[in-house]
Amino acid sequence: MQKIAVEDSLTNVQQALREKGYDVVELSGENVQNCDCCVVSGLDTDVMGMQDALTKGSVIEATGLSADEVVKRIENKMNH
């Protein structure tokens, strides 16, 4: 089962992923390193525009996307 870390504020995305059978965990420093993919809202961007890579998995920004669109992007990334 693929593990997906999702930001707390994205409850609709969490639910949609669980319905598809994904192992969904809270997006936090400890969880990110072992995840296949991370979903972020984009609202917690560092003010200086700097980001540290905490995962080797894909990162999906959910801003402006429906839960179904996020799921489709994750499925596309996992299949390639």
TIRO-2110 file (N, C-alpha, C; in Angstrom, 1 decimal):
// TIRO-2110
0.9, -1.2, 0.0, N, 1, A
0.0, 0.0, 0.0, CA, 1, A
0.9, 1.2, 0.0, C, 1, A
0.5, 2.2, -0.8, N, 2, A
1.3, 3.4, -0.9, CA, 2, A
0.9, 4.4, 0.1, C, 2, A
2.0, 5.0, 0.7, N, 3, A
1.7, 5.9, 1.8, CA, 3, A
1.8, 7.4, 1.3, C, 3, A
0.7, 8.1, 1.6, N, 4, A
0.6, 9.5, 1.2, CA, 4, A
0.4, 10.4, 2.4, C, 4, A
1.3, 11.4, 2.5, N, 5, A
1.2, 12.4, 3.6, CA, 5, A
0.4, 13.6, 3.1, C, 5, A
-0.6, 13.9, 3.8, N, 6, A
-1.5, 15.0, 3.4, CA, 6, A
-1.6, 16.1, 4.5, C, 6, A
-1.6, 17.3, 4.1, N, 7, A
-1.7, 18.4, 5.1, CA, 7, A
-3.0, 18.3, 5.8, C, 7, A
-3.1, 18.7, 7.1, N, 8, A
-4.3, 18.6, 7.9, CA, 8, A
-5.5, 19.3, 7.3, C, 8, A
-5.3, 20.4, 6.7, N, 9, A
-6.4, 21.2, 6.2, CA, 9, A
-7.1, 20.6, 5.0, C, 9, A
-6.5, 19.6, 4.4, N, 10, A
-7.0, 19.0, 3.2, CA, 10, A
-7.8, 17.7, 3.5, C, 10, A
-8.8, 17.9, 4.4, N, 11, A
-9.6, 16.7, 4.8, CA, 11, A
-10.3, 16.0, 3.7, C, 11, A
-10.8, 16.8, 2.7, N, 12, A
-11.5, 16.2, 1.6, CA, 12, A
-10.6, 15.3, 0.7, C, 12, A
-9.3, 15.7, 0.6, N, 13, A
-8.3, 15.0, -0.1, CA, 13, A
-8.0, 13.7, 0.7, C, 13, A
-7.8, 13.8, 2.0, N, 14, A
-7.5, 12.7, 2.8, CA, 14, A
-8.6, 11.6, 2.7, C, 14, A
-9.9, 12.1, 2.7, N, 15, A
-11.0, 11.1, 2.6, CA, 15, A
-11.0, 10.4, 1.2, C, 15, A
-10.8, 11.2, 0.2, N, 16, A
-10.8, 10.7, -1.2, CA, 16, A
-9.7, 9.6, -1.4, C, 16, A
-8.5, 9.9, -0.8, N, 17, A
-7.4, 9.0, -0.9, CA, 17, A
-7.7, 7.7, -0.1, C, 17, A
-8.3, 7.8, 1.1, N, 18, A
-8.6, 6.6, 1.9, CA, 18, A
-9.6, 5.8, 1.1, C, 18, A
-10.6, 6.4, 0.5, N, 19, A
-11.6, 5.7, -0.3, CA, 19, A
-11.0, 4.9, -1.4, C, 19, A
-9.9, 5.4, -1.9, N, 20, A
-9.1, 4.7, -3.0, CA, 20, A
-8.2, 3.6, -2.5, C, 20, A
-8.0, 3.5, -1.2, N, 21, A
-7.2, 2.5, -0.6, CA, 21, A
-5.8, 2.9, -0.2, C, 21, A
-5.5, 4.2, -0.3, N, 22, A
-4.2, 4.7, 0.1, CA, 22, A
-4.0, 4.7, 1.6, C, 22, A
-2.8, 4.6, 2.1, N, 23, A
-2.5, 4.8, 3.5, CA, 23, A
-2.2, 6.2, 3.7, C, 23, A
-3.1, 7.0, 4.3, N, 24, A
-3.0, 8.4, 4.5, CA, 24, A
-2.5, 8.8, 5.9, C, 24, A
-1.4, 9.6, 5.9, N, 25, A
-0.9, 10.0, 7.2, CA, 25, A
-0.8, 11.5, 7.2, C, 25, A
-0.7, 12.1, 8.4, N, 26, A
-0.6, 13.5, 8.6, CA, 26, A
0.8, 14.0, 8.1, C, 26, A
0.8, 15.1, 7.4, N, 27, A
2.0, 15.7, 6.9, CA, 27, A
2.8, 16.3, 8.0, C, 27, A
3.9, 15.6, 8.4, N, 28, A
4.8, 16.1, 9.4, CA, 28, A
6.2, 15.6, 9.1, C, 28, A
7.2, 16.2, 9.8, N, 29, A
8.6, 15.9, 9.5, CA, 29, A
8.9, 14.4, 9.5, C, 29, A
8.3, 13.7, 10.5, N, 30, A
8.7, 12.3, 10.7, CA, 30, A
8.0, 11.5, 9.6, C, 30, A
6.8, 11.8, 9.2, N, 31, A
6.1, 11.0, 8.2, CA, 31, A
6.5, 11.2, 6.8, C, 31, A
7.0, 12.4, 6.5, N, 32, A
7.3, 12.7, 5.1, CA, 32, A
8.4, 11.9, 4.5, C, 32, A
9.4, 11.5, 5.3, N, 33, A
10.6, 10.8, 4.8, CA, 33, A
10.2, 9.4, 4.2, C, 33, A
9.2, 8.8, 4.7, N, 34, A
8.9, 7.5, 4.3, CA, 34, A
7.6, 7.4, 3.4, C, 34, A
7.2, 8.5, 2.8, N, 35, A
6.0, 8.6, 2.0, CA, 35, A
6.4, 8.5, 0.5, C, 35, A
5.4, 8.0, -0.2, N, 36, A
5.6, 7.9, -1.7, CA, 36, A
5.2, 9.2, -2.3, C, 36, A
4.3, 10.0, -1.6, N, 37, A
3.9, 11.3, -2.2, CA, 37, A
3.4, 12.1, -1.0, C, 37, A
3.5, 13.5, -1.2, N, 38, A
3.0, 14.4, -0.2, CA, 38, A
2.0, 15.4, -0.9, C, 38, A
0.9, 15.7, -0.2, N, 39, A
0.0, 16.7, -0.7, CA, 39, A
0.0, 17.9, 0.2, C, 39, A
0.2, 19.1, -0.4, N, 40, A
0.3, 20.3, 0.4, CA, 40, A
-0.7, 21.3, -0.2, C, 40, A
-1.1, 22.3, 0.6, N, 41, A
-2.1, 23.3, 0.2, CA, 41, A
-1.4, 24.5, -0.4, C, 41, A
-0.1, 24.6, -0.2, N, 42, A
0.6, 25.8, -0.7, CA, 42, A
0.5, 27.0, 0.2, C, 42, A
-0.3, 26.9, 1.3, N, 43, A
-0.5, 28.0, 2.2, CA, 43, A
0.6, 28.2, 3.1, C, 43, A
1.4, 27.2, 3.4, N, 44, A
2.5, 27.2, 4.3, CA, 44, A
3.8, 27.4, 3.7, C, 44, A
3.9, 28.2, 2.6, N, 45, A
5.1, 28.5, 1.9, CA, 45, A
6.0, 29.3, 2.8, C, 45, A
7.3, 29.0, 2.8, N, 46, A
8.2, 29.8, 3.6, CA, 46, A
8.3, 31.2, 3.0, C, 46, A
8.2, 32.2, 3.9, N, 47, A
8.2, 33.6, 3.5, CA, 47, A
9.4, 34.1, 2.7, C, 47, A
10.5, 33.4, 2.8, N, 48, A
11.7, 33.8, 2.0, CA, 48, A
11.7, 33.0, 0.7, C, 48, A
10.7, 32.1, 0.5, N, 49, A
10.7, 31.3, -0.7, CA, 49, A
11.6, 30.2, -0.7, C, 49, A
12.2, 29.8, 0.5, N, 50, A
13.1, 28.7, 0.6, CA, 50, A
12.4, 27.4, 1.0, C, 50, A
12.7, 26.3, 0.4, N, 51, A
12.1, 25.1, 0.8, CA, 51, A
13.2, 24.0, 0.9, C, 51, A
13.1, 23.2, 1.9, N, 52, A
14.1, 22.1, 2.1, CA, 52, A
13.4, 20.8, 1.6, C, 52, A
14.1, 20.0, 0.9, N, 53, A
13.5, 18.8, 0.4, CA, 53, A
13.6, 17.8, 1.5, C, 53, A
12.4, 17.4, 2.0, N, 54, A
12.3, 16.4, 3.1, CA, 54, A
12.0, 15.0, 2.6, C, 54, A
11.6, 14.9, 1.3, N, 55, A
11.2, 13.6, 0.8, CA, 55, A
11.7, 13.4, -0.6, C, 55, A
11.9, 12.1, -0.9, N, 56, A
12.3, 11.8, -2.3, CA, 56, A
11.0, 11.5, -3.1, C, 56, A
9.9, 11.4, -2.5, N, 57, A
8.6, 11.2, -3.2, CA, 57, A
8.1, 12.5, -3.9, C, 57, A
7.0, 12.3, -4.6, N, 58, A
6.5, 13.4, -5.3, CA, 58, A
5.7, 14.4, -4.4, C, 58, A
5.7, 15.6, -4.7, N, 59, A
4.9, 16.6, -4.0, CA, 59, A
3.8, 17.2, -4.9, C, 59, A
2.6, 17.1, -4.4, N, 60, A
1.5, 17.6, -5.2, CA, 60, A
0.9, 18.9, -4.5, C, 60, A
0.8, 20.0, -5.1, N, 61, A
0.2, 21.2, -4.5, CA, 61, A
-1.3, 21.2, -4.9, C, 61, A
-2.1, 21.2, -3.9, N, 62, A
-3.6, 21.0, -4.1, CA, 62, A
-4.3, 22.3, -4.4, C, 62, A
-3.6, 23.4, -4.4, N, 63, A
-4.3, 24.7, -4.6, CA, 63, A
-5.1, 24.7, -5.9, C, 63, A
-6.4, 25.0, -5.8, N, 64, A
-7.2, 25.2, -6.9, CA, 64, A
-7.7, 23.8, -7.5, C, 64, A
-7.3, 22.7, -6.9, N, 65, A
-7.7, 21.4, -7.4, CA, 65, A
-8.8, 20.8, -6.5, C, 65, A
-9.7, 20.0, -7.1, N, 66, A
-10.6, 19.3, -6.4, CA, 66, A
-9.9, 18.0, -5.8, C, 66, A
-10.6, 17.4, -4.9, N, 67, A
-10.0, 16.2, -4.3, CA, 67, A
-9.8, 15.1, -5.4, C, 67, A
-10.8, 15.0, -6.3, N, 68, A
-10.6, 14.0, -7.4, CA, 68, A
-9.4, 14.3, -8.3, C, 68, A
-9.2, 15.6, -8.6, N, 69, A
-8.1, 16.0, -9.4, CA, 69, A
-6.8, 15.7, -8.7, C, 69, A
-6.7, 15.8, -7.4, N, 70, A
-5.5, 15.5, -6.6, CA, 70, A
-5.2, 14.0, -6.7, C, 70, A
-6.3, 13.2, -6.5, N, 71, A
-6.2, 11.7, -6.6, CA, 71, A
-5.7, 11.3, -8.0, C, 71, A
-6.2, 11.9, -9.0, N, 72, A
-5.8, 11.6, -10.4, CA, 72, A
-4.3, 11.9, -10.6, C, 72, A
-3.8, 13.1, -10.1, N, 73, A
-2.4, 13.4, -10.2, CA, 73, A
-1.5, 12.4, -9.5, C, 73, A
-2.0, 12.0, -8.3, N, 74, A
-1.2, 11.0, -7.5, CA, 74, A
-1.1, 9.7, -8.3, C, 74, A
-2.3, 9.3, -8.8, N, 75, A
-2.3, 8.0, -9.5, CA, 75, A
-1.4, 8.1, -10.8, C, 75, A
-1.4, 9.2, -11.5, N, 76, A
-0.5, 9.4, -12.6, CA, 76, A
1.0, 9.3, -12.2, C, 76, A
1.3, 10.0, -11.1, N, 77, A
2.7, 9.9, -10.6, CA, 77, A
3.1, 8.5, -10.2, C, 77, A
2.2, 7.8, -9.5, N, 78, A
2.5, 6.5, -9.0, CA, 78, A
2.7, 5.4, -10.2, C, 78, A
2.0, 5.7, -11.3, N, 79, A
2.1, 4.8, -12.4, CA, 79, A
3.2, 5.0, -13.4, C, 79, A
4.0, 6.1, -13.2, N, 80, A
5.1, 6.4, -14.1, CA, 80, A
6.4, 6.2, -13.4, C, 80, A
END
